Amino acid sequence: MPNLICNVVWMPNYRGESDVHPSGFDYVSINGYGHELLNFDPIDGRLFGYVQTKNATVNISRLGAKPDDDFIDGVRIIFISTHENFGPVVIGWYENARVWRRKQPGLRSIPTHPETKINYQFEASAKSSLLLPVSQRTFTVPNRKKGLPGQSPVFFPDESREMRPWMRKFEKYFEEHNDKSASSRTKQATSGRSNDPERNALVEVSAIEAVIALLGPEFRDRQADNCGWDLEFIRDGIKLCVEVKGNSGLVPRAEVSPNEYRTVQDVMDGRFTEGEYRLAIVTDAFGGRKVHLFSYAYEKGWTCDMSGLSIKTTERVAAIFG
């Protein structure tokens, strides 16, 4: 499988959020956005990616395409960006992607500029792609010598002798993450939780990031306050108190602590007066990171605000003897 390294602007989620770090990209500095802002926001299970290139073209002949081909399939696209502490790092990838020679007309508009369509050069299945949570973007990319990516928007690592040691390390890194993703996909009917505290902590961090990307960058962090919810947002003048849970599976299922459940009981009994309460369950925390935002109504129970999906509450009794 041929490889293509693409250097893009730094964003937490690439799902249309406003938290963009230009990192030397003139277009982004001037306009406040880049066309890669929806690189990991799927449409019907497919991703449409962009990288800013000279003349809006990618020389796919260097990937094995014939001179008159408009596109080539079966390419692995490794997206990199600049971390404020580590420098260039891998942020994610598309596997078995289609790469177009010339940029394609946009399918969607830029959220803040509805008159501007988002162009794309890559297509891939969301299931065979991965965006790393910000906390996991630590796999650095060498860039300060000849034969290395440097600041190039696109780089062809298979042609570079200097990149071979790094590519061998990346292959191992890639396989490890693919194994984790495959394992999580086999647990669709489970909660997606594991017995690994470090892994569960990463799931929760990823879930928090996904909720912030959905509800906006202006929030109050209440995670350390033991108040029964994690984040507070102001939406249309109303305070949203959001408890965030995440799992690596695809089914919205979560467990809450006794303190969190006391807040849930207040909500169900009509005693919650801090604002409006939401239970956010983020599924596929190491992949697409889908946010299910549940509110409670007496006649409907817990229902997702966006999809209408309903979930039920099951109480469990436990004890510790010491």
N, C-alpha and C positions, 0 to 999 in steps of 0.2 A: 504494500500500500504506500503510495507516494505521500510525502509529508509537506505541509506548507505552514510556516510560522507567520502569524499576523499580529502586528503590534497595534493595539487599540487603546482608546481613552479609558481611564480607570472609572469604573462604576461598581457599586455593590451588587446589583442584581440584573442589570441590563433588561429591565422590564418597564422602562419609561419613567423611572424616578428622576428627580431633579438634582440628586447628589452626584455631580459630575466633576471630575478633576482633569482639566485640560492636559497637564503634563507635557507642554510644548506643542500641542496640536493647535495650529493657528486658526483653523476653521472653528474649532470648539471654543477657543478663547474669544473669538469675535462674535459668534452666534449664540453661545451658551449651550449648545447641544451638538452631538455628533450623530450620524446616521446609524451608528452601532448601538444606539440606546435601546433597541428591542432585539438584540442579538440572541437573547435567551428567553424570549417571550413567545411561546409556540402559538401557531394557528393550526387547529385541527391536527395536532400531534407533530407538526413540522416546524423547524426553525429556519429563519431567513436572515442570514448574517451579512455584515458589511465591514469593510476596512477601507480607510481613506488611502487611495493610491494615486499616483501620478497618471493623469489622463483617464482616470476611472477604469483602468484595465488591469487584468492579471495575465501574465504571460504563461498561459496554461500549456504551451508547447514544452516548457521546461518540466512539466509534470507528466509528459508522455502523450499529450494531445497532438493530433495532426494539425498542420498549419491552417486548414479551413474549418476545423471544429469550433463550434460556438461554446462548447462546454466539455468537461471531463468528469466522470464519476469515479467513486472509490478513493477519494482523497481524505487523509486525516488532517484536519486544520487545528493547529495548536495556537490558541489565543494567548498572547502575553500582554502585560501592561506594567506600568512602573509603580511599585510599592514605595511609599514615602520613606521607609527604613531599609528595605532590602534591595531596592533597585528593580530591574526587570524580573518579573516572576510569571510563572504559568498561572492563568486564571481559569482555564477550562479548555474544552475541545469539542469539535464535531468529528464523528467517525463515519467513514463511508459517505462523505459529503459530495455533492455536485458543486463544481467550481465553474462559474461562467467567465468567459474571456472579457466581456464588457458588463458593466453594471446593468441591472435589470430595473425596469420601472417599479416604483413602490406599490405595495399592497395596502399600506396603512399610512395615515398621516401622523406627523409628530404631535404629541398631545398638546404642547404649548404653542404650536404653530400649525393649526389645522389645514392651512393652505399649502403646506410643504409635505410631499410624499417621501417616505423613507425608502431609499433604494437598497438593493441587495446584490451580492455577488455569489453567495453560498446558499445551499439548501441541504438540510439534513433532518433525519428523524430525531425528535426530542428524546426518544428512548435510547438512542445510541450516542447521545451527547451529554456533556456534564459541565456545569458551572460550579467551581469550587466556592464555598463560603469564604468570606473575607478572612476569617481566622485561619483558614487552611492554605492561603496563598503564600507559601513560603518556599516553593521549589524555584530557585533562582536560575536565571538564564545568562550565560556569559555574553558580553557584548563589547568589550574594549579592545579587541584585537582584530586583525585582518582575518576574514573568513568566518566572522561571527555576525549575528544579526544587527548589532549596533542600533541605530534609530530607524532602520528601513521599515516601512509599513508592511512589506511582504518579503519573506526570506525563504530560500529553498535549501533546507538543511541537508538533503540527500546529496547535494552537489559539493558540500564543504567537508574536506578532510578534518578541518579543525573542530567541526561540530560532532564528529563521530563519537568521541567519549561521552559527551553530554547526551546524545541521542540514545546511547546504550543505557545510561542511567534513567532517562525518561521512559524508555520502554518498560523497565521494571516498575517505575512509578505508575505508569499507565495501567499495567496489568493488575497491580495491587488495587487500584481504585475501581477497575472494571470488576474484579472479583467481589469487592464490597457492594457495588451496585447490583450485580447479579444476585448476590445473597439477599439484599433488601427486597428485590423484586419477587423472590420466592415466598416472601412473608406478607403478601397482600392481605391475607385474611387475619393477620395478627396485629398487635398494637405497634409493631415496628420498634419496640424497645429492646434493649439488650442488657446483659449483666455487666457490661463494660462501663464503669463510671466515666472514663474519659470520653468514650464515644457518645454517651448520653449527654455529656456537657456540650460537646460540639453540636449535637442535634438541637439543643436548646438555644445555643448561640445563633445557629442558622435560622431557627424559627423566629427569634426576636428580630433578626435582620429582615426577614421576609415581611413581617407585620409592619415594621417601620417603613419599608418600601411601599407597602400598600396604603397605609394611612397617612404618611407624610413625615417629613424630617423634624417637624416641631412637636416635641413630646416631653413628658416628664417621666423619668425612670424611677419606678417605685420598687424595684426588685429587692433592694436591701431593707425596705421598710416593714416587711412582714405584715402588710395591710390586707392581703388577700387578692391582690392583682399586681401585674408587672409594669404596665405602661399606662399613661394617661394622655389622651389627645383631646383637642377642642375641635369639634366638627359642627359647623352651623351654630356656634354659640353654646353647644352642649358638651359637657365633659364626658368622654368615653373612658371607662375604666376597663382595661383589657387584660385578662389573664391569658398568657401565652403558653401553649403546649406544642411539642413537636414530636414527630416520629419519622422513621425512615421507610415506613410502609406506605401504602396508597389508600388505606382506610382511615377516616377521621375518628380516632379513638384515643383517649387520654385518661390518665389517673391524676387526681388532685390530692393534695395533702389535707390533713384534718383542718388546718387553719383556712386553707383555700375553700374547703367544702362548707365551712361555716358561712363564708361570704356567699357561696352558691345557694345555701339554704335561705339566707336573707333575701336574695334575689327572687327565689321561687315563692317565698312567703310574702313578698311585697314590702319588705322592711328595708330594702337597700335605698339609701338616700344620698349617696355620694355623687350620683350622676346616672348615666346609663351604663350597664354592665355588658361586656361582650366576652365570650370564651372563644379565643382564636386557636384553632388546631391546624398546625402546618404539617401537611403530609409530604412524603418524598423529600425529606429535608436535605438529602445529599444530591438531589437531582433537580426536578422542576420546581420544587418548593411551592406547592399550592396552598393558599390560605383559605380556610373555612372559618367564617366569622359567625358565631352562633349567638342569637339573642333569645330571651325567654318571654313567652306569653302564656298566661294560664290556660287558654283554650287550645293552644297549639304545642306547648312544650318548647323544647330547644330546637330552633330552626335556623338554618344557615341563611343569612341576609341575602346572599348572592344567588345560591342555587336552589333554595327551598328544601334542601335535604334536612331530615329530622334525625335526631339522636336521642337516646333515652339515658336516664341516670340510674345506675345500679349501685346501691350501697353495699359496702363490705365491712365486716367487723374483724378487728385484729387485736392482738395483745402482745405485749413483751414482758417476759418474766426474767428477773435478774436477781 
